[in-house]
Amino acid sequence: MLPADFTFLARLVHRRSGIVLTESRRALIERRLAPAMHRFGFKDLSQVMRALRLGSEPLAAAVTEAMTVGETSFFRGADFFRRLGDDIIPALMEARKTEKRLRIWSAACATGQEVYSVAMILDSIGLASEGWTIDFLATDLSGEALARAERGHYNFYETQRGLSEAHLTVWFKADESGHAVTDNIRRTVTFRRFNLLDSYGWLDDIDLVLCRNALIYFDGATQTSILERMADVLAPEGVLCLGDAEAPPKRLFQSLSGNGIYTRVKTAQPRLSAAV
């Protein structure tokens, strides 16, 4: 890919998604463009770039989606999930014991492994059998990733990463090509396509926001904008979960002893723009 083409591509993807493409990831970026190139019938990347410059909206959408798919696996970060199950969810249950309702949002769910990891924890606690209502929303910019997440089927390589035999026995059904999440778990999650740059006006009073290892792909200004809006939609006792390499502004969030787990600063006031 020519330098001018890479610059054009980086600007297009940033404008549409906020994601920053860097020269150091050029080889990975070119590999991710290959499926879109073949799907649209192009022979090489120069043809892809020519079509993008001519304003092909379907191609621009497909290319942007290709740049959003990140690394994910079941129970990625064992210490985090141990803390989630042992401390964070029980604390949220105590805070919501009167209404018996939890609102959870996975903001960049990719192909769903993290979402179903949390769903397994919730099921093991037995919230549904105790009369709790769980509103579990999972969003992503990539329609292709969301389709895979909603289907809930993973190949043997994917299920070997992070899942024990006990997990597979209780929450999955095996077939010739891998494992499918059981219906009772899959149906607890609502999947929706959403761009983190868009309005958050339809979100409110979220108890647990999962946005781990997604913000690292945005520039500083975009990260701050996203985190400000997440602070606006987080319930007063709500919890924000980020990746280890991500840290929110201290004026908005305070750490809960590491593991990328934060609560909203008490003095942080919601911004009027959140209701737009």
Secondary structure as GFF3:
##gff-version 3
##sequence-region A 1 276
A	DSSP	alpha_helix	3	17	.	.	.	ID=ss1
A	DSSP	three_ten_helix	23	25	.	.	.	ID=ss2
A	DSSP	alpha_helix	26	39	.	.	.	ID=ss3
A	DSSP	alpha_helix	45	53	.	.	.	ID=ss4
A	DSSP	alpha_helix	57	68	.	.	.	ID=ss5
A	DSSP	alpha_helix	78	83	.	.	.	ID=ss6
A	DSSP	pi_helix	84	88	.	.	.	ID=ss7
A	DSSP	alpha_helix	89	95	.	.	.	ID=ss8
A	DSSP	beta_strand	101	106	.	.	.	ID=ss9
A	DSSP	alpha_helix	113	125	.	.	.	ID=ss10
A	DSSP	three_ten_helix	128	130	.	.	.	ID=ss11
A	DSSP	beta_strand	133	140	.	.	.	ID=ss12
A	DSSP	alpha_helix	143	151	.	.	.	ID=ss13
A	DSSP	beta_strand	153	155	.	.	.	ID=ss14
A	DSSP	alpha_helix	156	160	.	.	.	ID=ss15
A	DSSP	alpha_helix	165	171	.	.	.	ID=ss16
A	DSSP	beta_strand	172	175	.	.	.	ID=ss17
A	DSSP	beta_strand	178	181	.	.	.	ID=ss18
A	DSSP	alpha_helix	183	186	.	.	.	ID=ss19
A	DSSP	beta_strand	189	193	.	.	.	ID=ss20
A	DSSP	beta_strand	206	211	.	.	.	ID=ss21
A	DSSP	three_ten_helix	215	217	.	.	.	ID=ss22
A	DSSP	alpha_helix	220	233	.	.	.	ID=ss23
A	DSSP	beta_strand	234	242	.	.	.	ID=ss24
A	DSSP	beta_strand	253	255	.	.	.	ID=ss25
A	DSSP	beta_strand	261	264	.	.	.	ID=ss26
A	DSSP	three_ten_helix	272	275	.	.	.	ID=ss27
###
